C-alpha cells in the first residue's frame, strides 16, 4: 500500500496502545484515511491472529471501503478484504478483514457472544450514534468484560467527542490525527422561503458549474427531491449526472463514487448517505440544501415517520468537507451565514428517539432484562423501554416477566426487526414463508418494484424486474424464507390472493384499517390512529386494508404501502383478538337507553347492531338522571306544584340537592322495566314526593302552604306558588263576598288575590281585601253593574253573602228555602 495518508502518522501510536491495552479511541477528520488504513495495519500485530471486523454505518460505505482496501492491496474483493451486508456479500476462507454493517455485527455477536476467531472490532463513524452502533459497542464491551478480555475494540470518530468514548471504554487512550487540510471556501447563497428546494439546488449547481472547478456534490433530503432536481439539470453539455442514495443499484452507486469513464465533469445528487465514510472521486464543489430527512419514532402512535428538517451544524460541516477531500474546494450553502448558529449542533443519538423493540428483545436474549444495565453513552429512555416491552409482549415475544419466549427466540434468530420477524415465523407456520420473506425485503428496500402504495402491484413488478439490485433482493428473500419454520399441519393457508395482505396483517395488526368515507381518503385503524390515502389510488376502492408503512403525523398519517384484505381473512387471523362488546348508554336526545352489540378489533369496529340481550336499563336511567338532572323526569303539574309549595314552606326535602342525594332510595322502583324516562308514571313521581315528605312533613306543608283556597261561596281554587308576585289564587270576586279579613298563608304571608269578573276576566289584584272593599270597590262595582247586570254588586261586599250565581238564581234558591 504505497498511498500515504494523514492517518499513517499516528498509526504507530495506535498500534502501541493496542499492544498494551484492549481498547483505544481514534479521532481523525474526514479524509485522514482511518476507514481504509487502520484495519490493514493491525493485521501484522502479534495479537491479531484472527479476523478483523470493521463496522460501517451504511451498505454503500461498507462495500466501497472493502473495494478500496482490496484495490490498494492489488487484490480482488473477497480475498484478504471482503464485506458482508444484508443484500450482498463477498468474502472467503482467506478473508482477514470483513467490513460489515452495524446490524450484521449485532446479529453476529448475539449468535456468538465470544466472537470466536475475531481479534478486533473497529467501530467506524461512531459519532453518527446510530442505534445499532451504540448497541453493538455495548454488547462488545460486555462480551469483552465477561468472555474475551483479549478482544481489541477501537472506536473511530470524525469529531472531537473521543473523551466520552474513552470513558465508556475504560479510559482508553485517545489517539488523534490532524487529517489532511485543503483550503475550503464557504459561500452562503440563501434561499427564498417560497422557492422549491429543487429549483434552488438546481440554480446553485448551475452557478457552481460556472464559478468553480471540479465535480459537484449536491445534498438533498430524499429520493423525490433528487429526481426532481435531476429533471431540472438534464441536458447539460459535458456533464455526467448521477444520483446517489441507498435504494440504487450497486453499479450506479459505483459510477457515482468513481471517476467518469469519459472524463466528464460529474454532478452527484445525493442524500445524507454521502456525508461520511465515502470519498467521491473528483468532487471539488458541494451544494448543501441544508435539509435532511430522518426517521422519528412517534411513541404515542407506535409508528416511525420520516421528517424533513434542518441539518445539524455537525452534518453541515461534514457535507462541506466533502469538497476538500482531494484538493481545494468550495461549498455553496442555501442559507444565510448568520443562520448557521441557529442550526442544532448535532443530530440527536438514535437511541433517544428510536423504536427500541429490537433492542429490548436482543437484550433479553443477551440475559439483560433492562437495557440500561449495559454501558451506553446515552442510556435508553425509560418510557421507550416500557413501550417496547408492551409491544413485544403483545407479539408473544416476551413473557410476563420480560423473559424471551420460544417465539421470541425464533424471532430474534432472524435478521429482521421484531414485527417482520414475527410475520416470517407465523407466516411460515401457515405455509407463506416465501411471500413473507418477499414482503420483508420490499419493506426494507425502498424502490424495488416502484413506489406505488399498492404492495401487491410492487411485488408483481419486482418479481419480473431485471438488474443486480432486484436479483439481490430475490436472493435475500429466498434466504430468509428458508429461515422460517415449516408449515403446521393443522393450519390452513389463505387463498393466494390474500397471501400478501395476510403477511402484512401479521406484522402490523394495529394497522388493519377500514375505509371511513366514500372517496377512500380517510381510514380508521385497529390501533386507533387515522390514516389518509390518495383517493386516486386503486386501494381507495377497498373496504379493508392491511397497512404496512405510513408517513406523517399520527393523527392523519399518509399510507405509503398497503394491500387490500377481506373481512374473512381478518376474522381468520385475529379471531381470538376480536372482542364482542355489549354496551348500553342513555341517549339524551331520545331520552331512552340504547343497547348496542359490537365486534371490535382493537379500536376498530368491525360490525355493530342493536343488542336484544338483558340490560340493566334501570341503572342506566338512574345514572342519566344523576348526570343530567331531574329535569329529564316527566314531572306532572301536580308534582311540580307540590315542590313549589314545599319550597315556599322552607321544606328542603323536595329540593334538587336533596332529591339527587336520595336518588337511589326513591327513583329505582319507578324505573323497573322501563327503557325510557318518559315512560315513568307521572302519578308515581307525585306519590314518591309525598312519601319523601312523610306524615309530619305533609301536615307542616298543608299548614304553611295549603294547596287550595276555600271561599265563602264554597268553591275551591288552586294556589299558584310559582307566580311571579308570590303565592297567587285566581277567584271570582263574588266568591269572596262576606269576607272581611284578607286570606293569609300559614306563615302570615298575605295571599295574592287575582279577582275576576263572572266571565273570568281580571278586574283587580290585591294583597289587602278589606282595603279593596273600602276603597276602589265602588268604582269597580259601578262598572261591573253595567257589564254584568244579572250578578249582584253590593255596596258593602264585606257584609254581603258570597255567591257564584245570578241574582235571579239566588232569589229562586231563597224562595225554595
FENMO-V245994 format. One record per backbone hydrogen bond with DSSP energy under -1.0 kcal/mol. NH is the residue of the N-H (numbers start at 1). CO is the residue of the C=O. Records with the same first field share a line. If there is no record, write none. Layout:
NH = CO / CO
//
This chain:
7 = 32
8 = 5
9 = 6
10 = 7
14 = 10
15 = 11
16 = 12
17 = 13
18 = 14
19 = 15
20 = 16
21 = 17
24 = 153
25 = 173
26 = 155
27 = 175
28 = 157
32 = 29
37 = 33
38 = 34
41 = 37
42 = 38
45 = 42
48 = 45
49 = 47
51 = 117
52 = 96
53 = 120
54 = 98
55 = 122
56 = 100
62 = 58
63 = 59
64 = 60
65 = 61
66 = 62
67 = 63
68 = 64
69 = 65
70 = 66
71 = 67
72 = 68
73 = 69
74 = 71
75 = 70
78 = 81
79 = 76
82 = 97
83 = 90
84 = 99
85 = 88
90 = 83
95 = 92
96 = 80
97 = 80
98 = 52
99 = 82
100 = 54
101 = 84
102 = 56
105 = 101
106 = 102
107 = 103
108 = 104
109 = 105
110 = 106
111 = 107
112 = 108
115 = 112
118 = 115
119 = 51
120 = 51
121 = 152
122 = 53
123 = 154
124 = 55
126 = 156
128 = 125
129 = 126
134 = 130
135 = 131
136 = 132
137 = 133
138 = 134
139 = 135
140 = 136
141 = 137
142 = 138
143 = 139
144 = 140
145 = 141
146 = 142
147 = 143
148 = 143
151 = 148
152 = 119
153 = 22
154 = 121
155 = 24
156 = 123
157 = 26
161 = 159
165 = 161
166 = 162
167 = 163
168 = 164
169 = 165
170 = 167
171 = 166
172 = 166
175 = 25
177 = 27
185 = 329
187 = 331
189 = 333
190 = 333
195 = 192
200 = 196
201 = 197
202 = 198
203 = 199
204 = 200
205 = 201
206 = 202
207 = 203
208 = 204
209 = 205
210 = 206
211 = 207
212 = 208
215 = 282
216 = 266
217 = 285
218 = 268
219 = 287
220 = 270
226 = 222
227 = 223
228 = 224
229 = 225
230 = 226
231 = 227
232 = 228
236 = 233
240 = 265
242 = 267
244 = 269
248 = 245
253 = 249
254 = 250
255 = 251
256 = 252
257 = 253
258 = 254
263 = 260
265 = 238
267 = 240
268 = 216
269 = 242
270 = 218
271 = 244
274 = 271
275 = 272
281 = 257
283 = 280
284 = 215
285 = 215
286 = 330
287 = 217
288 = 332
289 = 219
292 = 309
294 = 307
296 = 305
297 = 353
298 = 303
302 = 298
303 = 298
305 = 296
307 = 294
309 = 292
311 = 290
313 = 344
314 = 345
316 = 312
317 = 313
318 = 314
319 = 315
320 = 316
321 = 317
322 = 319
323 = 320
324 = 321
329 = 183
330 = 284
331 = 185
332 = 286
333 = 187
334 = 288
339 = 336
340 = 337
343 = 340
350 = 129
352 = 349
353 = 350
354 = 350
360 = 356
361 = 357
362 = 358
363 = 359
364 = 360
365 = 361
366 = 362
368 = 363
373 = 370
374 = 371
385 = 381
386 = 382
387 = 383
388 = 384
389 = 385
390 = 386
391 = 387
392 = 388
393 = 389
394 = 390
395 = 391
396 = 393
397 = 392
398 = 392
399 = 403
402 = 399
405 = 397
409 = 405
410 = 406
411 = 407
412 = 408
413 = 409
414 = 411
416 = 414
421 = 417
422 = 418
423 = 419
424 = 420
425 = 421
426 = 422
427 = 423
428 = 424
429 = 425
431 = 428
432 = 427
436 = 432
437 = 433
438 = 434
439 = 435
440 = 436
441 = 437
442 = 438
443 = 439
444 = 440
445 = 441
448 = 445
450 = 447
455 = 562
458 = 454
459 = 455
460 = 456
461 = 457
462 = 458
463 = 459
471 = 467
472 = 468
473 = 469
474 = 470
475 = 471
476 = 472
477 = 473
478 = 474
479 = 475
480 = 476
481 = 477
482 = 478
483 = 480
488 = 429
491 = 488
498 = 495
499 = 496
502 = 498
503 = 499
504 = 500
505 = 501
506 = 502
507 = 503
508 = 504
511 = 508
512 = 509
513 = 545
514 = 524
515 = 543
516 = 522
523 = 531
524 = 514
525 = 529
526 = 512
527 = 510
528 = 525
531 = 523
532 = 557
533 = 521
537 = 534
540 = 537
541 = 538
542 = 539
545 = 513
546 = 563
547 = 511
548 = 561
549 = 561
551 = 558
556 = 553
557 = 530
558 = 551
559 = 532
560 = 549
561 = 549
562 = 453
563 = 546
565 = 544
570 = 566
571 = 567
572 = 568
573 = 569
574 = 570
577 = 574
578 = 574
579 = 600
581 = 598
583 = 596
585 = 594
587 = 592
591 = 587
593 = 675
594 = 585
596 = 583
597 = 609
598 = 581
599 = 607
600 = 579
601 = 604
603 = 526
604 = 601
606 = 599
607 = 599
609 = 597
611 = 595
617 = 615
620 = 616
621 = 617
622 = 618
623 = 619
624 = 620
625 = 621
626 = 622
627 = 623
628 = 624
629 = 625
632 = 629
633 = 630
635 = 633
640 = 636
641 = 637
642 = 638
643 = 639
644 = 640
645 = 641
646 = 642
647 = 643
648 = 644
649 = 645
650 = 647
651 = 646
655 = 652
659 = 655
660 = 656
661 = 657
662 = 658
663 = 660
665 = 662
666 = 662
667 = 663
670 = 667
671 = 668
674 = 671
677 = 591
680 = 677
685 = 681
686 = 682
687 = 683
688 = 684
689 = 685
690 = 686
691 = 687
692 = 688
693 = 689
694 = 690
698 = 694
699 = 695
700 = 696
701 = 697
702 = 698
703 = 699
704 = 700
705 = 701
709 = 717
711 = 715
713 = 735
714 = 711
717 = 709
719 = 707
720 = 728
726 = 723
728 = 720
729 = 752
731 = 754
733 = 756
735 = 732
736 = 733
737 = 734
738 = 797
739 = 736
745 = 749
748 = 745
751 = 743
752 = 727
753 = 766
754 = 729
755 = 764
756 = 731
757 = 761
760 = 757
763 = 755
764 = 755
766 = 753
772 = 768
773 = 769
774 = 770
775 = 771
777 = 772
780 = 776
781 = 777
782 = 778
783 = 779
784 = 780
785 = 781
787 = 783
788 = 784
791 = 788
799 = 796
803 = 734
807 = 790
810 = 806
811 = 807
812 = 808
813 = 809
814 = 810
815 = 811
816 = 812
817 = 813
//
